[in-house]
């Protein structure tokens, strides 16, 4: 009987449960949707778990319907500011950000320049000007310009091409699924422009690079 294996498995299960509970209690609908998308991606693309794909989708739909009907989850979120909910705040923020970006589509607002650049475009006074537009693509475009946005998209393309090199093993699928979580969550939030989050992003890139190098060595053998 391998005690270390069972302890490691128990610790992993505990971390997963506590992590999911933390996300649920945080009330972050973007994170919930991101995790759901990541789990579906993992079940779909990892052959060892593909048999669980449709059961996971079915359970997810049933749980989502129950949470929606019971009022435990609401995509509009809590009314945290007077005059708007989470969705309306974000859509109005994106509209104003787009107006700014159209006038600065090449260079964007510059690093840490979003709040200053938005002063002339901010109409919804009940919303403060946030640090970022809360959309991963608008975030990069406003911070480092059009070329920066294109570079970010190319990095994502490289990441998934690297994941598809050789056999699609479980570690690569797990990394790819994690990136799905980041991108989906990033559609309504800012999952990169903070020190710990950006470090985590590049750690994932490094792990995918190492996985691809090892796969090339295996193929040569």
PAZAPA-4460 file (N, C-alpha, C; in steps of 0.05 Angstrom, whole numbers, plus 32768, in hexadecimal, padded with zeros to 4 digits):
% residues 221
    n_x    n_y    n_z   ca_x   ca_y   ca_z    c_x    c_y    c_z   seq   type   mol
   8011   7FE8   8000   8000   8000   8000   8012   8019   8000     1      X     A
   800E   802A   7FEC   801F   8041   7FE9   8012   8059   7FF8     2      X     A
   801D   805E   8010   8012   8073   8021   8016   808F   8014     3      X     A
   802D   8093   8008   8033   80AD   7FFB   801F   80B3   7FE5     4      X     A
   8018   809E   7FD5   8005   80A2   7FBF   7FEA   80AC   7FCA     5      X     A
   7FE1   809E   7FDE   7FC6   80A5   7FE9   7FC6   80C0   7FF7     6      X     A
   7FDC   80C7   8004   7FDE   80E1   8010   7FDF   80F7   7FFB     7      X     A
   7FEE   80F2   7FE6   7FEF   8106   7FD0   7FD4   8109   7FC3     8      X     A
   7FC7   80F3   7FBE   7FAC   80F4   7FB2   7F98   8103   7FC4     9      X     A
   7F99   80FD   7FDE   7F87   810A   7FF1   7F8D   8128   7FF2    10      X     A
   7FA6   8130   7FF2   7FAE   814C   7FF2   7FA4   815A   7FD8    11      X     A
   7FA7   814C   7FC1   7F9E   8158   7FA8   7F80   815C   7FA8    12      X     A
   7F71   8149   7FB2   7F54   814B   7FB3   7F4C   8162   7FC6    13      X     A
   7F5A   8164   7FDC   7F54   817A   7FEF   7F59   8195   7FE3    14      X     A
   7F6F   8198   7FD4   7F76   81B1   7FC7   7F60   81B8   7FB2    15      X     A
   7F58   81A5   7FA3   7F43   81A9   7F8E   7F29   81B2   7F9B    16      X     A
   7F21   81A4   7FB0   7F08   81AB   7FBD   7F09   81C7   7FC9    17      X     A
   7F1F   81CD   7FD8   7F21   81E8   7FE4   7F23   81FE   7FCF    18      X     A
   7F31   81F8   7FB8   7F33   820B   7FA3   7F18   8211   7F97    19      X     A
   7F08   81FD   7F91   7EEE   8201   7F85   7EDB   820F   7F99    20      X     A
   7EDD   8208   7FB3   7ECD   8216   7FC6   7ED4   8234   7FC8    21      X     A
   7EEF   8239   7FC7   7EF8   8255   7FC8   7EED   8265   7FB1    22      X     A
   7EED   8259   7F99   7EE3   8267   7F81   7EC5   826B   7F84    23      X     A
   7EB7   8257   7F8E   7E9A   8259   7F91   7E93   826F   7FA5    24      X     A
   7EA1   826F   7FBC   7E9B   8283   7FD1   7EA3   829F   7FC8    25      X     A
   7EB7   82A1   7FB6   7EBF   82BB   7FAC   7EA9   82C8   7F9B    26      X     A
   7E98   82B8   7F90   7E82   82C2   7F7F   7E8B   82CA   7F64    27      X     A
   7EA4   82C3   7F5C   7EAE   82CA   7F41   7EA1   82B9   7F2C    28      X     A
   7E8E   82C4   7F1D   7E81   82B4   7F08   7E94   82AE   7EF1    29      X     A
   7EA6   82C1   7EEB   7EBA   82BD   7ED6   7ECC   82A6   7EDC    30      X     A
   7ED5   82A4   7EF6   7EE6   828D   7EFE   7ED7   8273   7EFC    31      X     A
   7EBE   8273   7F04   7EAD   825B   7F03   7EAA   8251   7EE6    32      X     A
   7EA4   8264   7ED4   7EA2   825D   7EB8   7EBD   8253   7EAC    33      X     A
   7ED2   8260   7EB4   7EED   8258   7EAB   7EF4   823C   7EB4    34      X     A
   7EEF   8236   7ECD   7EF5   821B   7ED7   7EE4   8206   7EC9    35      X     A
   7ECA   820D   7EC5   7EB9   81FA   7EB7   7EC3   81F5   7E9B    36      X     A
   7ECB   820A   7E8D   7ED6   8207   7E72   7EEF   81F6   7E72    37      X     A
   7F01   81FB   7E86   7F19   81EB   7E88   7F14   81CE   7E8D    38      X     A
   7F01   81C8   7E9E   7EFB   81AC   7EA4   7EF0   819E   7E8B    39      X     A
   7EDE   81AB   7E7D   7ED3   81A0   7E64   7EE9   819C   7E4F    40      X     A
   7EFC   81AF   7E4D   7F12   81AC   7E3A   7F23   8194   7E41    41      X     A
   7F29   8191   7E5B   7F3A   817B   7E64   7F2C   8160   7E5E    42      X     A
   7F12   815E   7E64   7F04   8145   7E60   7F01   813F   7E42    43      X     A
   7F00   8154   7E31   7EFD   8150   7E15   7F16   8147   7E07    44      X     A
   7F2D   8153   7E0F   7F46   814F   7E00   7F59   813A   7E0D    45      X     A
   7F54   8133   7E26   7F65   811E   7E31   7F57   8103   7E2E    46      X     A
   7F63   80F2   7E1D   7F56   80D8   7E16   7F4F   80C8   7E2E    47      X     A
   7F60   80C9   7E42   7F5B   80B9   7E5A   7F42   80C2   7E69    48      X     A
   7F39   80DB   7E64   7F21   80E5   7E73   7F0A   80EB   7E60    49      X     A
   7F0E   80E5   7E46   7EF9   80EC   7E33   7EDE   80DF   7E38    50      X     A
   7EDF   80C7   7E44   7EC6   80BA   7E4A   7EB5   80C9   7E5F    51      X     A
   7EC2   80DC   7E6D   7EB4   80EC   7E81   7EA9   8106   7E76    52      X     A
   7EAF   810B   7E5C   7EA9   8125   7E50   7E8B   812B   7E52    53      X     A
   7E7A   811A   7E47   7E5D   8120   7E47   7E51   811F   7E63    54      X     A
   7E5A   810C   7E74   7E50   810D   7E90   7E56   8127   7E9E    55      X     A
   7E6F   8131   7E99   7E77   814A   7EA6   7E66   8161   7E9B    56      X     A
   7E61   8162   7E80   7E50   8176   7E75   7E34   8175   7E80    57      X     A
   7E29   815C   7E82   7E0E   8159   7E8C   7E0C   8162   7EA9    58      X     A
   7E1F   815A   7EBA   7E1F   8162   7ED6   7E22   8180   7ED8    59      X     A
   7E34   818C   7EC7   7E38   81A9   7EC8   7E1E   81B8   7EC1    60      X     A
   7E10   81AE   7EAD   7DF7   81BC   7EA4   7DE2   81BA   7EBA    61      X     A
   7DE0   81A2   7EC6   7DCC   819E   7EDC   7DD3   81AF   7EF4    62      X     A
   7DED   81B0   7EFC   7DF4   81C0   7F13   7DF0   81DD   7F0D    63      X     A
   7DF7   81E6   7EF4   7DF4   8202   7EED   7DD6   820A   7EEE    64      X     A
   7DC5   81F8   7EE3   7DA8   81FD   7EE3   7D9E   81FF   7EFF    65      X     A
   7DA7   81ED   7F11   7D9E   81ED   7F2D   7DA7   8206   7F3B    66      X     A
   7DC0   820E   7F37   7DCA   8226   7F44   7DBC   823F   7F3A    67      X     A
   7DB6   823F   7F20   7DA8   8256   7F14   7D8B   8258   7F1F    68      X     A
   7D7D   8241   7F1F   7D62   8241   7F29   7D5F   8248   7F47    69      X     A
   7D73   823E   7F56   7D72   8243   7F73   7D7B   825F   7F7A    70      X     A
   7D85   826E   7F67   7D8F   8289   7F6D   7DAA   8289   7F79    71      X     A
   7DB7   8272   7F7B   7DD2   8271   7F87   7DE7   827D   7F74    72      X     A
   7DE1   827E   7F5B   7DF4   8289   7F48   7DE5   829B   7F34    73      X     A
   7DF0   82B2   7F2E   7DE4   82C5   7F1C   7DFA   82D2   7F0C    74      X     A
   7DFA   82CE   7EF2   7E10   82D8   7EE1   7E13   82F7   7EE3    75      X     A
   7DFD   8304   7EEB   7E00   8321   7EEE   7E0E   8329   7F07    76      X     A
   7E12   8316   7F19   7E21   831B   7F31   7E12   832D   7F45    77      X     A
   7E20   8335   7F59   7E14   8346   7F6E   7E15   8363   7F65    78      X     A
   7E01   8373   7F6D   7E00   838F   7F67   7E15   839E   7F79    79      X     A
   7E2D   839E   7F6F   7E43   83A8   7F80   7E46   83C7   7F7D    80      X     A
   7E3A   83D2   7F68   7E3C   83EF   7F65   7E20   83F9   7F5E    81      X     A
   7E1A   8411   7F65   7E00   841D   7F60   7DFC   8422   7F42    82      X     A
   7DE8   8416   7F37   7DE2   841A   7F1B   7DE9   8404   7F08    83      X     A
   7DF7   83EF   7F12   7DFF   83DA   7EFF   7E07   83C0   7F0D    84      X     A
   7E04   83AA   7EFF   7E0D   8390   7F09   7E27   8389   7EFB    85      X     A
   7E31   8371   7F01   7E4C   8369   7EF6   7E4D   8369   7ED8    86      X     A
   7E38   8360   7ECB   7E38   835E   7EAE   7E36   837A   7EA2    87      X     A
   7E23   838A   7EAB   7E1F   83A5   7EA0   7E38   83B7   7EA5    88      X     A
   7E44   83B4   7EBC   7E5D   83C3   7EC2   7E72   83BC   7EAE    89      X     A
   7E76   83A2   7EA8   7E8B   839A   7E96   7E84   83A2   7E79    90      X     A
   7E6C   839E   7E70   7E66   83A5   7E55   7E6A   83C3   7E50    91      X     A
   7E62   83D3   7E63   7E66   83F0   7E60   7E83   83F8   7E61    92      X     A
   7E93   83E9   7E72   7EAF   83EE   7E74   7EBC   83E6   7E59    93      X     A
   7EB4   83D0   7E4D   7EBF   83C7   7E34   7EB8   83DB   7E1E    94      X     A
   7EA0   83E5   7E1E   7E98   83F9   7E09   7EA9   8412   7E0B    95      X     A
   7EAD   841C   7E23   7EBE   8434   7E27   7EDB   842E   7E1F    96      X     A
   7EE4   8416   7E27   7F00   840F   7E21   7F04   840D   7E03    97      X     A
   7EF0   8403   7DF5   7EF2   8400   7DD8   7EF3   841B   7DCA    98      X     A
   7EE4   842E   7DD5   7EE5   8449   7DCA   7F01   8455   7DCD    99      X     A
   7F0E   8450   7DE4   7F29   845A   7DE8   7F3C   844C   7DD5   100      X     A
   7F3A   8431   7DD3   7F4C   8422   7DC3   7F4A   8429   7DA6   101      X     A
   7F32   8430   7D9C   7F2F   8437   7D80   7F3F   8450   7D79   102      X     A
   7F43   8462   7D8D   7F53   847A   7D89   7F71   8475   7D8E   103      X     A
   7F77   845E   7D9B   7F93   8458   7DA1   7F99   843B   7D9A   104      X     A
   7F8F   8433   7D83   7F8F   8416   7D7D   7FAB   840B   7D78   105      X     A
   7FBF   841C   7D72   7FDA   8411   7D6D   7FE9   840E   7D87   106      X     A
   7FEA   8423   7D97   7FFB   8422   7DAF   7FEB   841C   7DC9   107      X     A
   7FD0   841D   7DC7   7FC0   8419   7DDF   7FC4   8431   7DF2   108      X     A
   7FBF   842C   7E0B   7FC2   8441   7E1F   7FDE   8441   7E2C   109      X     A
   7FEE   842C   7E27   8008   842A   7E32   8006   841C   7E4E   110      X     A
   801D   8412   7E56   801E   8403   7E70   8015   8416   7E87   111      X     A
   8002   840C   7E96   7FF7   841B   7EAD   7FEA   8435   7EA4   112      X     A
   7FE3   8438   7E8B   7FD8   8451   7E81   7FBA   8450   7E7C   113      X     A
   7FAD   843A   7E82   7F91   8436   7E7C   7F7F   844B   7E8A   114      X     A
   7F83   844E   7EA4   7F72   8460   7EB3   7F74   847D   7EA9   115      X     A
   7F8C   8485   7EA3   7F90   84A1   7E98   7F83   84A4   7E7D   116      X     A
   7F87   8490   7E6C   7F7D   8492   7E50   7F5F   8491   7E50   117      X     A
   7F52   8484   7E64   7F35   8481   7E64   7F26   8499   7E6E   118      X     A
   7F35   84AD   7E79   7F28   84C4   7E85   7F15   84D2   7E71   119      X     A
   7F1D   84D4   7E58   7F0D   84E3   7E44   7EF7   84D1   7E38   120      X     A
   7EF7   84B7   7E3F   7EE3   84A5   7E33   7ECF   849A   7E47   121      X     A
   7ED4   84A1   7E61   7EC4   8495   7E76   7EAA   84A5   7E79   122      X     A
   7E93   8497   7E73   7E79   84A4   7E74   7E68   849A   7E8B   123      X     A
   7E6B   8480   7E92   7E5B   8474   7EA7   7E67   847B   7EC2   124      X     A
   7E5F   8491   7ECD   7E6D   849B   7EE5   7E68   848B   7EFE   125      X     A
   7E53   8479   7EFD   7E4F   8468   7F14   7E64   8452   7F17   126      X     A
   7E74   844F   7F01   7E89   843B   7F02   7EA4   844A   7F04   127      X     A
   7EB5   8440   7F15   7ED0   844C   7F16   7EDF   8442   7EFE   128      X     A
   7EF5   8450   7EF7   7F06   8446   7EE2   7F19   8432   7EEE   129      X     A
   7F15   8419   7EE6   7F26   8403   7EF0   7F42   8404   7EE4   130      X     A
   7F53   83F3   7EEF   7F6F   83F2   7EE5   7F70   83E7   7EC9   131      X     A
   7F5D   83D4   7EC2   7F5E   83C7   7EA8   7F41   83C4   7E9F   132      X     A
   7F3D   83BE   7E85   7F22   83BB   7E7A   7F13   83A2   7E83   133      X     A
   7F21   8390   7E91   7F15   8377   7E99   7F0D   8365   7E82   134      X     A
   7F1E   8364   7E6E   7F1C   8351   7E58   7F38   834C   7E4F   135      X     A
   7F40   8333   7E4E   7F5D   832C   7E4A   7F68   8338   7E30   136      X     A
   7F58   8339   7E1B   7F61   8344   7E02   7F62   8362   7E02   137      X     A
   7F4D   836F   7E0D   7F4E   838C   7E10   7F63   8394   7E24   138      X     A
   7F68   8384   7E38   7F7E   838A   7E4B   7F98   838D   7E3D   139      X     A
   7F9F   8379   7E2D   7FB9   837A   7E1F   7FBA   8390   7E0B   140      X     A
   7FA4   8394   7DFC   7FA3   83A9   7DE8   7FA7   83C4   7DF4   141      X     A
   7F9A   83C9   7E0B   7F9C   83E4   7E17   7FB7   83E8   7E24   142      X     A
   7FC4   83D2   7E2E   7FDD   83D5   7E3C   7FF5   83D6   7E29   143      X     A
   7FF6   83C4   7E15   800E   83C3   7E04   8008   83C5   7DE6   144      X     A
   7FF1   83CF   7DE0   7FEB   83D5   7DC4   7FE3   83BE   7DB3   145      X     A
   7FDE   83C3   7D9A   7FD5   83AF   7D87   7FE9   8399   7D83   146      X     A
   8003   83A0   7D80   8018   838C   7D7D   801A   837A   7D96   147      X     A
   8015   8386   7DAD   8016   8376   7DC6   7FFF   8362   7DC6   148      X     A
   7FE7   836B   7DBD   7FD0   8359   7DBC   7FD6   8342   7DA9   149      X     A
   7FE1   8349   7D91   7FE7   8334   7D7D   7FFC   8321   7D89   150      X     A
   8010   832B   7D97   8024   831A   7DA3   8018   8307   7DB8   151      X     A
   8006   8312   7DC8   7FF8   8301   7DDC   7FE9   82EA   7DCE   152      X     A
   7FDA   82F1   7DB9   7FCB   82DC   7DAB   7FDE   82C7   7D9F   153      X     A
   7FF5   82D0   7D94   8008   82BE   7D88   8014   82AC   7D9E   154      X     A
   8018   82B7   7DB6   8022   82A7   7DCC   800E   8291   7DD3   155      X     A
   7FF4   8298   7DD4   7FE0   8283   7DD9   7FE0   826E   7DC3   156      X     A
   7FE2   8277   7DAA   7FE3   8264   7D94   7FFB   8251   7D97   157      X     A
   8012   825D   7D9D   802A   824C   7DA2   8025   8238   7DB8   158      X     A
   8019   8241   7DCE   8014   8230   7DE5   8004   8218   7DDD   159      X     A
   7FEE   821C   7DCE   7FDD   8205   7DC7   7FEA   81F4   7DB1   160      X     A
   7FF9   8200   7DA0   8008   81F0   7D8C   801C   81DE   7D9A   161      X     A
   8029   81E9   7DAE   803D   81DA   7DBD   802F   81C3   7DCC   162      X     A
   8017   81C9   7DD6   8008   81B4   7DE4   8001   819D   7DD1   163      X     A
   7FFC   81A3   7DB8   7FF4   818F   7DA4   800B   8180   7D98   164      X     A
   8024   8187   7D9F   803C   817A   7D94   803D   815D   7D9F   165      X     A
   8040   814A   7D8D   8043   812F   7D96   802A   8125   7DA4   166      X     A
   802C   8110   7DB4   8015   8106   7DC3   800A   811B   7DD6   167      X     A
   7FF0   811E   7DD7   7FE3   8131   7DE8   7FE1   8125   7E04   168      X     A
   7FF7   8126   7E13   7FF8   8119   7E2E   7FE8   8129   7E42   169      X     A
   7FE4   811D   7E59   7FD3   8128   7E6E   7FDD   8143   7E78   170      X     A
   7FF7   8145   7E7C   8002   815E   7E87   7FFD   8175   7E74   171      X     A
   8001   8171   7E5A   7FFC   8185   7E46   7FDF   818D   7E46   172      X     A
   7FCD   8179   7E47   7FB1   817F   7E47   7FA9   8190   7E60   173      X     A
   7FB5   8189   7E77   7FAF   8197   7E8F   7FB8   81B4   7E8D   174      X     A
   7FD0   81B9   7E81   7FDA   81D4   7E7D   7FC8   81E3   7E6A   175      X     A
   7FC0   81D6   7E54   7FAF   81E3   7E40   7F94   81EA   7E4D   176      X     A
   7F89   81D8   7E5D   7F70   81DD   7E6A   7F72   81F4   7E7E   177      X     A
   7F88   81F6   7E8C   7F8D   820C   7E9E   7F8D   8227   7E8F   178      X     A
   7F99   8227   7E77   7F99   823F   7E67   7F7D   8246   7E5E   179      X     A
   7F6D   8232   7E59   7F51   8237   7E52   7F43   8246   7E69   180      X     A
   7F48   823D   7E81   7F3D   824A   7E99   7F45   8267   7E9A   181      X     A
   7F5E   826D   7E95   7F69   8288   7E96   7F5C   829A   7E81   182      X     A
   7F5A   8290   7E68   7F4F   82A0   7E52   7F31   82A5   7E56   183      X     A
   7F22   8290   7E5D   7F05   8293   7E61   7F00   82A6   7E78   184      X     A
   7F0E   82A2   7E8F   7F0B   82B5   7EA5   7F13   82D1   7E9D   185      X     A
   7F28   82D2   7E8C   7F32   82EC   7E84   7F20   82FC   7E72   186      X     A
   7F0B   82EF   7E67   7EF8   82FD   7E56   7EE9   8312   7E67   187      X     A
   7EE8   830E   7E81   7ED9   8321   7E93   7EEA   832B   7EAA   188      X     A
   7F05   8326   7EA8   7F16   832F   7EBF   7F32   8335   7EB5   189      X     A
   7F44   8338   7EC8   7F60   833F   7EC1   7F73   832A   7ECD   190      X     A
   7F76   8313   7EBF   7F85   82FD   7ECA   7FA3   82FD   7EC4   191      X     A
   7FAE   8314   7EBA   7FCA   8315   7EB4   7FD9   832C   7EC2   192      X     A
   7FCE   8344   7EC1   7FDD   835B   7EC9   7FDE   835F   7EE7   193      X     A
   7FE7   834A   7EF5   7FEE   834B   7F11   8005   8339   7F14   194      X     A
   8018   8340   7F27   8031   8332   7F28   802F   8314   7F2A   195      X     A
   801E   8309   7F3D   801D   82ED   7F40   800F   82DF   7F28   196      X     A
   7FFB   82EC   7F1C   7FED   82E0   7F06   7FFF   82DF   7EED   197      X     A
   800E   82F4   7EE8   8020   82F4   7ED1   8036   82DF   7ED4   198      X     A
   8041   82DC   7EEC   8055   82C8   7EF2   8049   82AC   7EED   199      X     A
   8031   82A7   7EF6   8024   828E   7EF1   8020   8288   7ED4   200      X     A
   8019   829D   7EC4   8015   829A   7EA7   802F   8291   7E9A   201      X     A
   8046   829D   7EA1   805F   8296   7E95   806A   827C   7E9F   202      X     A
   8063   8274   7EB8   806A   8259   7EC1   805C   8244   7EB0   203      X     A
   8043   8249   7EA9   8035   8236   7E98   8043   8235   7E7C   204      X     A
   804B   824C   7E72   8059   824C   7E58   8073   823B   7E5A   205      X     A
   8082   823F   7E71   809A   8230   7E75   8096   8212   7E77   206      X     A
   8081   820A   7E85   807A   81EE   7E88   8072   81E2   7E6D   207      X     A
   8064   81F1   7E5D   805C   81E7   7E42   8075   81E4   7E31   208      X     A
   8087   81F7   7E33   80A0   81F6   7E23   80B0   81DD   7E2B   209      X     A
   80B4   81D9   7E45   80C3   81C1   7E4E   80B6   81A7   7E45   210      X     A
   809B   81A7   7E46   808C   818F   7E3D   8091   8189   7E20   211      X     A
   8092   819E   7E0F   8097   819B   7DF3   80B3   8192   7DED   212      X     A
   80C7   819C   7DFC   80E3   8194   7DF8   80E6   8177   7DFF   213      X     A
   80DA   816E   7E15   80DC   8152   7E1D   80CF   8140   7E09   214      X     A
   80B8   814A   7DFD   80AB   8139   7DE9   80BD   8136   7DD0   215      X     A
   80CB   814B   7DC8   80DE   8149   7DB2   80F4   8135   7DB7   216      X     A
   80FE   8134   7DD0   8113   8121   7DD8   8108   8105   7DD6   217      X     A
   80EF   8101   7DDF   80E3   80E6   7DDE   80DF   80DE   7DC1   218      X     A
   80D6   80F1   7DB0   80D2   80EA   7D94   80ED   80E2   7D86   219      X     A
   8103   80EF   7D8E   811D   80E9   7D82   8126   80CD   7D8A   220      X     A
   811F   80C5   7DA2   8127   80AA   7DAC   8116   8095   7D9D   221      X     A
***
